[in-house]
Amino acid sequence: MSEMDDLRQRLMALESHSAHQDGTIEDLSEMVSQQWTEIETLRQTLAELRARLGRVEDDVAPAAPDDQPPPHY
C-alpha cells in the first residue's frame, strides 16, 4: 500500500468519525432542548403548587396559638 493510499484511508476514517460525531451532537442538542422544555414546565407547576399551598395555609387557622398552654393547666 502506498503512502497516498494510507493517507486516503486515514482521511476517510476521520471524515466518517466526524460525521458520526456531528450526528451525536445533533441528537444531544435535541435532547437538551426537550429537557429544558420539561424543566420549564416543571418550574411552572412547582410555582402553581407553592401558590396553592400558600392559599391553603392562609385559609387554615390554628385552633389555639402555639405559645399558650393547653387548657388543662
C-alpha positions in Angstrom: 0.0 0.0 0.0 1.4 3.4 -0.9 1.7 6.3 1.4 -1.0 8.1 -0.6 -3.5 5.2 -0.2 -2.7 5.2 3.5 -3.4 8.9 3.8 -6.7 8.5 1.8 -7.8 5.7 4.2 -7.0 7.8 7.2 -8.8 10.8 5.8 -11.9 8.7 5.1 -11.8 7.3 8.6 -11.5 10.8 10.0 -14.4 12.1 7.8 -16.5 9.1 8.9 -15.7 9.7 12.6 -16.5 13.4 12.2 -19.9 12.7 10.5 -20.7 10.3 13.4 -19.8 13.0 16.0 -22.0 15.5 14.1 -24.9 13.2 14.4 -24.3 12.6 18.0 -24.1 16.4 18.7 -27.4 17.0 16.9 -29.0 14.2 18.9 -27.7 15.6 22.2 -28.7 19.1 21.3 -32.3 17.9 20.7 -32.3 16.1 24.0 -31.1 19.2 25.8 -33.8 21.3 24.2 -36.5 18.8 25.2 -35.2 18.7 28.7 -35.2 22.5 29.0 -38.8 22.5 27.9 -39.7 19.9 30.5 -37.8 21.8 33.2 -39.7 25.0 32.4 -43.0 23.0 32.6 -41.9 21.6 36.0 -40.9 25.0 37.3 -44.3 26.4 36.3 -46.1 23.5 38.0 -44.0 24.0 41.1 -44.8 27.7 41.3 -48.5 26.9 40.9 -48.4 24.3 43.7 -46.5 26.6 46.0 -49.1 29.3 45.4 -51.9 26.8 46.1 -50.2 25.6 49.3 -49.8 29.2 50.5 -53.5 29.8 50.0 -54.4 26.6 51.8 -52.1 27.6 54.7 -53.6 31.0 54.9 -57.2 29.5 55.0 -56.3 27.1 57.8 -56.2 29.0 61.1 -54.7 27.3 64.1 -57.2 26.2 66.8 -55.1 27.8 69.5 -51.9 29.8 69.4 -48.8 27.7 69.9 -47.5 29.8 72.8 -50.5 29.3 75.1 -50.5 26.3 77.4 -53.3 23.7 77.0 -56.5 24.4 78.9 -55.9 21.7 81.5 -53.0 23.5 83.2 
